[in-house]
Amino acid sequence: MTKKILCFLVLASIAFSSCTKEDSTDDSIIIDALQKDPLSPQQINAKIDESFSVKGSFNWKEASNHLLWSAMVQGQNIATIGFGNSSSDFDRSKSSNNQKTQNDLLAIIMKYEGKELDKILISSDPYLNLVDVIIEKQETVIALRNSNYLRYLEPSGYKYFEVKNQYSKSTLSSSGCGLESSTLSSSDYTTIAPNALAPWTFYKHNIPSAWSYSTGAGVTIGVVDTGASMVNSLLNSSFNDGYSSGRTVQKYGVYVDSIWPWSTTTDGANDKCGHGTSMSSVAAAPRNDNGQPVGVAYNSNLITYRAASNVVLDGYHEQNGVKNAFTALANNANVKIISMSMGHIFSVGKIEDGIKYAYSKGKLIFCAGGTSTSFTTFVGVIFPAWMSETVAVTGIKEASTYQACDVCHTGGKIDFTIMMQRSGTGNTVPVNSYNEGLGDYVGGSSVATATAAGIGALVWSKHPTWTSNQVLTKMRESSHLYPNKDPEFGYGMIDASLAVQ
């Protein structure tokens, strides 16, 4: 549906919509003289950092009207509105009055902005109770926040990380990325039939033993990341190679590489970062005969989404891409498991909605607990891994005691750990490179998450009639620390062999 048609239909609906309490709000909202000018980006970040320092977290719901509006101004005036009758009213198909509620809120914006709908409405999500809009006036923010049907109002164009003076844009844009290859040390893998490389970490979790019972057949894993290589044949034409057969791989692109919020043209499904390729490889690369690393669930189907340019979900199109990937995977009945090794240090409403939507469809969702970079060292478990609808995973070192990997986050929200950093060399997990016929190493909570997702696929393949909760319960019961949950490492290391028996 084109933007013009969408606006026409919404305008027509608004015209016939009855007035509400919000519609009759007095126009004369008074703004304090000291808050008529927006805060600078540096001042906004200082407020956010103060919240982390005092409370250990930050949420736009707790921000003042002035701070919220300032972030909108400093983020191209882009805002996301989540609406509904309650905090759990996110699914359009289950909200009988969602269109009227949306129209009433849009009417408030038109009233206070003094603009027609086509000047304020960017998009209306077809599955979730949310819209993206342009808001320029602080009065509009205040009026919207007085509505009883506002679940959240967020400045979805504001880029917290990019604003930080000590971090260059080029450093941020390459976060977690790398298309290079590495020479794999023979001590980091075992060659198995028919000439595949089984990473050392697989043996720490008894994954090769688990293959006697399950290889992931019949289960589809969705990977939400930076895409997957279009040139490495093992993730393309040779996805069925060696002992892998009868399965499919699909690639989609939902990331829009543009500074303009109105743009909807994606930059394709190809991985321009390399991170998504590594995650896809460790989860489901074929048990090949080419002398390359095998994935955990080497007979599972794979669907990859290029949802963002890098692992830091900072910006409108990054967050929108992730939301769109989750709703698409949610609506795909074949998908059982979703793995995402990306995140942010504070919550994003539209991504929360997308995850809740997927969870409501019975998906088992694994998310990275956090891998420290120079700009995330001050937080614990990151979003969305802290959500109750997700399974949070982090990485640990090769040791007799639990020790977080050099860059891995821990905390009370962690569910599982994966051993992924060698004690002597510091080497991480061998995976397929972006490039044809070459290998690479990948570490952090990212590879831990994709590994756990692969184990989940093994369990679900062994018990195809189970629900996501039954699969998760079995994984917990098969973990090293169960039934106790460690305050930093959750249930600990998963024994894949035990989990599939």
C-alpha positions as CSV (number, residue, x, y, z in Angstrom):
1,M,0.0,0.0,0.0
2,T,1.5,3.3,-0.9
3,K,1.9,6.1,1.5
4,K,-0.8,8.3,-0.2
5,I,-3.4,5.5,-0.1
6,L,-2.6,4.8,3.5
7,C,-2.9,8.4,4.5
8,F,-6.2,8.7,2.6
9,L,-7.7,5.7,4.3
10,V,-6.6,6.8,7.8
11,L,-7.9,10.4,7.2
12,A,-11.2,9.0,6.1
13,S,-11.4,6.9,9.2
14,I,-10.5,9.8,11.4
15,A,-13.2,11.9,9.8
16,F,-15.8,9.4,10.9
17,S,-14.3,8.7,14.3
18,S,-16.1,9.9,17.3
19,C,-14.4,12.5,19.6
20,T,-12.5,11.3,22.7
21,K,-11.3,12.9,25.8
22,E,-7.9,13.4,24.2
23,D,-9.5,15.2,21.2
24,S,-11.0,17.8,23.4
25,T,-7.8,18.6,25.2
26,D,-7.2,22.3,25.7
27,D,-4.8,23.7,23.2
28,S,-3.0,25.9,25.7
29,I,-0.3,23.6,27.0
30,I,2.2,25.8,28.9
31,I,5.9,25.0,28.5
32,D,8.3,26.3,31.1
33,A,10.5,29.0,29.7
34,L,13.6,27.0,30.7
35,Q,12.4,24.0,28.7
36,K,11.4,25.7,25.4
37,D,14.8,24.9,23.8
38,P,15.8,21.3,23.3
39,L,18.8,19.8,25.1
40,S,21.9,19.2,23.1
41,P,22.8,15.6,22.2
42,Q,25.6,15.7,24.8
43,Q,23.1,16.8,27.5
44,I,20.7,14.1,26.5
45,N,23.4,11.4,26.8
46,A,24.4,12.8,30.1
47,K,20.8,12.3,31.4
48,I,20.8,8.8,30.1
49,D,24.2,8.0,31.7
50,E,23.0,9.5,35.0
51,S,20.1,7.1,35.0
52,F,22.5,4.1,34.4
53,S,24.7,5.4,37.2
54,V,21.9,5.8,39.7
55,K,19.5,3.0,38.7
56,G,21.5,0.7,36.5
57,S,19.1,1.2,33.6
58,F,17.3,3.7,31.4
59,N,13.8,3.7,29.9
60,W,12.2,6.4,27.8
61,K,8.9,5.9,29.8
62,E,10.7,7.4,32.8
63,A,12.1,10.4,30.9
64,S,10.7,13.9,31.3
65,N,8.7,15.4,28.6
66,H,11.5,17.8,27.9
67,L,14.1,15.0,27.6
68,L,11.9,12.9,25.4
69,W,11.1,15.8,23.1
70,S,14.8,16.9,23.0
71,A,15.8,13.4,21.8
72,M,13.1,13.5,19.1
73,V,14.4,16.9,17.9
74,Q,18.0,15.6,17.9
75,G,16.9,12.4,16.0
76,Q,15.2,13.9,12.9
77,N,11.9,14.3,14.9
78,I,11.1,10.6,14.4
79,A,9.0,9.0,17.1
80,T,7.4,5.6,17.6
81,I,4.0,5.4,19.3
82,G,2.9,2.1,20.8
83,F,-0.8,2.1,21.6
84,G,-3.4,-0.2,23.1
85,N,-5.7,-0.7,26.0
86,S,-3.0,-2.2,28.3
87,S,0.7,-2.8,28.3
88,S,0.1,-6.2,26.7
89,D,-2.1,-5.0,23.9
90,F,0.4,-5.1,21.1
91,D,-1.2,-7.5,18.6
92,R,-3.5,-5.8,16.1
93,S,-5.4,-9.0,15.3
94,K,-6.4,-9.2,19.0
95,S,-7.4,-5.5,19.4
96,S,-10.9,-4.8,18.2
97,N,-10.6,-1.0,18.5
98,N,-7.0,-0.7,17.3
99,Q,-7.8,1.4,14.2
100,K,-9.9,3.9,16.1
101,T,-7.3,4.2,18.8
102,Q,-4.6,4.8,16.2
103,N,-6.7,7.4,14.5
104,D,-7.5,9.2,17.8
105,L,-3.8,9.5,18.5
106,L,-3.0,10.7,15.0
107,A,-5.7,13.3,15.4
108,I,-3.9,14.6,18.5
109,I,-0.7,14.9,16.6
110,M,-2.3,16.7,13.7
111,K,-4.0,19.1,16.1
112,Y,-0.9,20.1,18.0
113,E,1.5,20.0,15.0
114,G,-0.9,21.9,12.8
115,K,-0.2,19.6,9.9
116,E,-2.0,17.1,7.7
117,L,-1.6,13.4,8.1
118,D,0.7,12.9,5.1
119,K,3.2,15.3,6.8
120,I,3.4,13.3,10.1
121,L,2.7,9.6,9.4
122,I,5.7,7.6,8.3
123,S,4.3,4.1,8.6
124,S,1.6,2.0,10.4
125,D,2.6,-1.5,11.3
126,P,0.3,-4.1,9.8
127,Y,0.7,-6.6,12.7
128,L,1.6,-4.5,15.8
129,N,-0.2,-1.7,17.5
130,L,2.4,1.0,16.6
131,V,3.0,3.8,14.2
132,D,6.1,5.9,13.3
133,V,5.5,9.6,13.1
134,I,7.1,13.0,12.8
135,I,6.8,15.2,15.9
136,E,8.3,18.6,16.1
137,K,6.5,20.3,19.1
138,Q,6.9,19.5,22.8
139,E,3.2,20.3,23.2
140,T,2.4,17.3,21.1
141,V,4.6,15.0,23.3
142,I,2.7,16.3,26.4
143,A,-0.7,15.8,24.8
144,L,0.1,12.3,23.7
145,R,1.4,11.3,27.1
146,N,-1.9,12.4,28.6
147,S,-3.7,9.7,26.6
148,N,-5.0,6.6,28.3
149,Y,-4.1,4.5,25.2
150,L,-0.4,5.3,24.9
151,R,1.7,2.3,25.7
152,Y,4.9,4.1,24.9
153,L,6.3,7.1,23.0
154,E,9.9,6.9,22.0
155,P,12.4,9.0,20.0
156,S,13.2,6.2,17.5
157,G,15.6,8.4,15.4
158,Y,18.0,9.3,18.3
159,K,21.4,7.6,18.2
160,Y,22.8,7.4,21.7
161,F,26.1,5.7,20.7
162,E,26.9,7.9,17.7
163,V,26.5,11.0,19.9
164,K,29.2,10.0,22.3
165,N,32.2,12.2,21.5
166,Q,34.8,9.6,22.2
167,Y,33.5,7.1,19.7
168,S,33.8,7.9,16.0
169,K,31.0,7.0,13.6
170,S,33.4,4.7,11.7
171,T,34.1,2.7,14.9
172,L,30.4,2.3,15.6
173,S,29.5,1.4,12.0
174,S,32.0,-1.5,12.1
175,S,31.0,-2.8,15.5
176,G,31.1,-6.6,15.5
177,C,31.9,-6.6,11.8
178,G,34.7,-8.1,9.7
179,L,34.7,-9.9,6.3
180,E,38.3,-11.2,6.7
181,S,39.2,-14.8,7.2
182,S,41.5,-16.6,9.6
183,T,43.8,-19.6,9.6
184,L,42.3,-22.1,11.9
185,S,44.6,-23.9,14.4
186,S,44.4,-27.7,14.2
187,S,44.1,-27.7,18.0
188,D,40.8,-25.9,17.8
189,Y,38.9,-28.5,15.8
190,T,38.5,-32.3,15.2
191,T,38.1,-33.6,11.7
192,I,35.0,-35.8,11.4
193,A,33.3,-37.6,8.6
194,P,32.9,-36.8,5.8
195,N,35.8,-34.2,6.2
196,A,34.1,-31.5,8.3
197,L,35.7,-29.6,11.2
198,A,33.9,-30.0,14.6
199,P,34.9,-27.0,16.7
200,W,36.5,-27.7,20.1
201,T,33.7,-26.0,22.0
202,F,31.2,-28.6,20.6
203,Y,32.9,-31.3,22.6
204,K,32.6,-29.2,25.8
205,H,28.9,-29.4,25.4
206,N,28.7,-33.0,24.1
207,I,27.2,-31.9,20.8
208,P,28.9,-34.6,18.7
209,S,27.4,-37.2,21.0
210,A,24.0,-35.6,20.6
211,W,24.2,-36.1,16.9
212,S,23.6,-39.8,17.4
213,Y,20.1,-38.9,18.5
214,S,19.3,-35.7,16.6
215,T,20.8,-33.5,13.9
216,G,18.1,-30.8,13.8
217,A,16.1,-32.2,10.9
218,G,12.6,-30.8,10.5
219,V,13.3,-27.6,12.5
220,T,13.8,-24.2,11.0
221,I,16.1,-21.7,12.7
222,G,15.6,-18.0,12.0
223,V,18.8,-15.8,12.4
224,V,18.1,-12.1,12.9
225,D,21.4,-10.4,12.2
226,T,23.4,-8.6,9.5
227,G,22.5,-11.1,6.8
228,A,24.5,-14.1,5.5
229,S,27.2,-14.5,2.9
230,M,26.0,-14.8,-0.7
231,V,29.4,-16.1,-1.9
232,N,30.2,-18.9,0.6
233,S,28.6,-21.9,-1.1
234,L,28.1,-23.8,2.2
235,L,25.4,-21.2,3.1
236,N,24.0,-21.2,-0.5
237,S,24.1,-23.8,-3.2
238,S,26.0,-26.4,-1.1
239,F,23.8,-26.0,2.0
240,N,23.0,-29.6,1.4
241,D,26.5,-31.0,1.4
242,G,28.2,-34.1,2.9
243,Y,25.9,-35.5,5.7
244,S,23.5,-32.5,5.4
245,S,20.5,-33.2,3.1
246,G,16.8,-32.4,2.5
247,R,16.8,-29.0,4.0
248,T,16.4,-25.4,2.8
249,V,18.1,-22.0,3.3
250,Q,16.4,-18.7,2.6
251,K,17.8,-15.2,2.9
252,Y,15.9,-11.9,3.3
253,G,16.8,-8.3,3.6
254,V,14.7,-5.8,5.7
255,Y,17.4,-3.2,6.5
256,V,17.1,0.1,4.8
257,D,20.4,1.9,4.4
258,S,19.2,5.4,4.3
259,I,19.2,8.6,6.4
260,W,15.6,9.2,5.4
261,P,12.8,7.6,7.5
262,W,10.5,7.6,4.5
263,S,12.7,5.3,2.5
264,T,11.6,1.7,2.3
265,T,14.1,0.3,-0.2
266,T,16.3,-2.4,1.5
267,D,19.9,-3.0,0.6
268,G,19.4,-6.7,0.1
269,A,20.0,-9.9,2.0
270,N,23.8,-10.1,1.6
271,D,25.9,-9.7,4.7
272,K,28.0,-6.6,4.4
273,C,29.3,-7.0,8.0
274,G,30.2,-10.7,8.4
275,H,28.7,-11.1,11.8
276,G,25.5,-12.7,10.6
277,T,27.4,-15.1,8.4
278,S,29.3,-16.4,11.5
279,M,26.1,-16.8,13.5
280,S,24.4,-18.7,10.6
281,S,27.5,-20.9,10.3
282,V,27.7,-22.0,14.0
283,A,24.0,-22.6,14.1
284,A,23.4,-24.6,11.0
285,A,26.4,-24.9,8.6
286,P,26.4,-28.3,6.7
287,R,28.4,-31.3,7.9
288,N,30.4,-30.8,4.7
289,D,33.1,-32.7,2.9
290,N,35.1,-29.6,2.1
291,G,37.2,-29.4,5.3
292,Q,35.2,-26.5,6.8
293,P,33.5,-26.0,10.2
294,V,30.1,-27.7,10.8
295,G,27.2,-26.1,12.5
296,V,25.4,-27.4,15.6
297,A,22.1,-28.3,13.9
298,Y,23.6,-29.4,10.6
299,N,20.3,-30.8,9.2
300,S,18.1,-27.8,10.3
301,N,16.5,-25.4,7.8
302,L,17.8,-21.9,8.0
303,I,16.3,-18.5,7.3
304,T,18.5,-15.4,7.7
305,Y,17.5,-11.8,7.9
306,R,19.7,-8.8,7.2
307,A,18.0,-6.6,9.8
308,A,20.8,-4.1,10.6
309,S,24.2,-2.9,9.4
310,N,26.0,-4.0,12.6
311,V,25.3,-5.5,16.1
312,V,24.5,-2.1,17.8
313,L,20.8,-1.4,17.2
314,D,21.2,2.3,17.3
315,G,18.9,4.2,14.9
316,Y,15.5,4.1,13.2
317,H,16.2,1.8,10.3
318,E,18.2,-0.7,12.4
319,Q,15.4,-1.0,15.0
320,N,12.7,-1.1,12.3
321,G,14.6,-3.8,10.5
322,V,14.8,-6.0,13.6
323,K,11.1,-5.5,14.3
324,N,10.2,-6.4,10.7
325,A,12.4,-9.5,10.9
326,F,10.7,-10.7,14.1
327,T,7.2,-10.2,12.8
328,A,8.0,-12.0,9.6
329,L,9.5,-15.0,11.4
330,A,6.6,-15.0,13.8
331,N,4.2,-15.3,10.9
332,N,6.2,-18.2,9.4
333,A,4.6,-21.4,10.7
334,N,7.8,-23.4,9.8
335,V,10.0,-21.4,12.1
336,K,10.6,-22.9,15.6
337,I,13.7,-21.0,16.8
338,I,14.9,-17.5,16.5
339,S,18.4,-16.4,17.3
340,M,19.6,-12.8,17.6
341,S,23.1,-11.8,18.7
342,M,22.5,-8.0,18.5
343,G,21.1,-5.5,21.0
344,H,21.1,-2.2,22.8
345,I,21.7,-1.0,26.3
346,F,18.1,0.2,26.8
347,S,14.8,-1.1,25.6
348,V,13.2,-0.3,22.3
349,G,9.4,-0.5,22.2
350,K,8.9,-1.7,18.7
351,I,11.5,-4.4,19.1
352,E,9.8,-5.5,22.4
353,D,6.5,-5.7,20.5
354,G,8.1,-7.7,17.7
355,I,9.6,-10.2,20.2
356,K,6.4,-10.5,22.2
357,Y,4.5,-11.1,18.9
358,A,6.9,-13.9,18.0
359,Y,6.8,-15.4,21.5
360,S,3.0,-15.4,21.3
361,K,3.3,-17.5,18.2
362,G,5.2,-20.2,20.1
363,K,8.8,-19.3,19.0
364,L,11.8,-20.1,21.2
365,I,13.9,-16.9,21.1
366,F,17.6,-16.8,22.0
367,C,19.4,-13.5,22.5
368,A,22.9,-12.5,23.3
369,G,23.5,-11.4,26.9
370,G,26.1,-8.8,25.8
371,T,29.6,-8.6,24.3
372,S,31.6,-5.6,25.6
373,T,32.9,-3.1,23.2
374,S,34.4,0.2,24.1
375,F,30.9,1.7,24.5
376,T,29.0,-1.0,26.4
377,T,31.3,-2.0,29.2
378,F,29.2,-0.2,31.8
379,V,26.0,-2.3,31.5
380,G,25.1,-5.8,32.5
381,V,22.8,-8.0,30.4
382,I,21.7,-6.0,27.4
383,F,18.3,-5.6,25.7
384,P,16.5,-7.6,24.5
385,A,18.2,-10.5,26.3
386,W,16.7,-9.3,29.6
387,M,13.1,-9.7,28.4
388,S,11.1,-12.6,30.0
389,E,10.2,-13.7,26.5
390,T,13.8,-14.4,25.5
391,V,16.5,-16.8,26.5
392,A,19.7,-15.0,27.5
393,V,23.0,-16.6,26.7
394,T,26.6,-15.6,27.4
395,G,30.1,-17.0,26.9
396,I,32.6,-18.4,29.3
397,K,36.3,-19.4,29.3
398,E,37.7,-22.9,29.1
399,A,38.2,-23.5,32.8
400,S,37.1,-25.7,35.7
401,T,35.2,-22.8,37.2
402,Y,32.8,-20.4,35.7
403,Q,34.6,-17.4,34.3
404,A,33.1,-15.0,31.8
405,C,34.9,-14.6,28.6
406,D,37.0,-11.5,28.3
407,V,34.2,-9.5,26.6
408,C,31.1,-11.3,27.8
409,H,28.4,-9.8,30.1
410,T,26.8,-11.7,32.9
411,G,24.0,-11.1,35.4
412,G,20.7,-12.4,36.8
413,K,18.9,-12.4,33.5
414,I,21.4,-15.0,32.0
415,D,19.8,-18.4,31.3
416,F,22.7,-20.4,29.8
417,T,26.5,-20.3,29.2
418,I,28.5,-21.6,26.3
419,M,32.3,-22.3,26.7
420,M,33.8,-20.4,23.8
421,Q,37.2,-19.0,24.7
422,R,40.3,-21.2,25.0
423,S,42.3,-21.0,28.2
424,G,45.8,-21.0,26.6
425,T,45.6,-19.2,23.3
426,G,42.4,-17.2,23.9
427,N,41.1,-18.5,20.5
428,T,37.3,-18.6,20.1
429,V,35.0,-20.7,17.9
430,P,35.9,-21.8,14.3
431,V,33.2,-21.0,11.8
432,N,32.8,-20.6,8.1
433,S,34.2,-17.3,6.7
434,Y,32.2,-14.9,4.6
435,N,34.5,-16.0,1.8
436,E,34.4,-19.2,-0.1
437,G,36.4,-22.1,1.3
438,L,37.9,-20.3,4.2
439,G,37.4,-20.3,8.0
440,D,37.3,-17.7,10.7
441,Y,37.0,-17.3,14.5
442,V,34.1,-15.7,16.3
443,G,33.5,-15.2,20.0
444,G,31.6,-13.4,22.7
445,S,28.0,-13.9,23.8
446,S,27.1,-13.7,20.0
447,V,28.6,-17.2,19.2
448,A,27.3,-18.5,22.5
449,T,23.7,-17.5,21.6
450,A,23.9,-19.1,18.1
451,T,25.3,-22.3,19.6
452,A,22.5,-22.5,22.2
453,A,19.9,-21.9,19.4
454,G,21.4,-24.8,17.5
455,I,21.2,-27.1,20.6
456,G,17.6,-26.0,20.9
457,A,17.0,-27.2,17.4
458,L,18.5,-30.6,18.2
459,V,16.1,-30.9,21.1
460,W,13.0,-29.8,19.2
461,S,13.9,-32.1,16.3
462,K,14.1,-35.1,18.7
463,H,10.7,-34.1,20.2
464,P,8.8,-32.5,17.3
465,T,5.4,-32.3,19.1
466,W,6.8,-30.4,22.0
467,T,6.1,-26.7,22.8
468,S,8.8,-24.1,23.1
469,N,8.4,-24.2,26.9
470,Q,9.0,-28.0,26.9
471,V,12.1,-27.6,24.8
472,L,13.4,-24.8,27.1
473,T,12.6,-26.9,30.2
474,K,14.6,-29.8,28.9
475,M,17.6,-27.6,28.1
476,R,17.5,-26.2,31.7
477,E,17.2,-29.7,33.2
478,S,20.2,-30.8,31.1
479,S,22.5,-27.9,32.2
480,H,25.3,-28.1,34.7
481,L,24.0,-25.9,37.5
482,Y,20.3,-27.1,37.4
483,P,18.1,-26.9,39.5
484,N,20.0,-23.9,41.0
485,K,20.4,-20.7,39.0
486,D,23.6,-18.8,39.5
487,P,23.2,-15.0,39.8
488,E,25.8,-14.4,37.0
489,F,25.7,-17.6,34.8
490,G,22.1,-18.9,35.0
491,Y,21.8,-22.6,34.7
492,G,25.3,-22.8,33.3
493,M,26.6,-25.1,30.5
494,I,24.1,-27.1,28.5
495,D,24.9,-30.8,28.0
496,A,23.5,-31.3,24.4
497,S,23.7,-35.1,24.6
498,L,21.7,-35.2,27.8
499,A,19.2,-32.8,26.3
500,V,18.3,-35.0,23.4
501,Q,17.8,-38.2,25.4
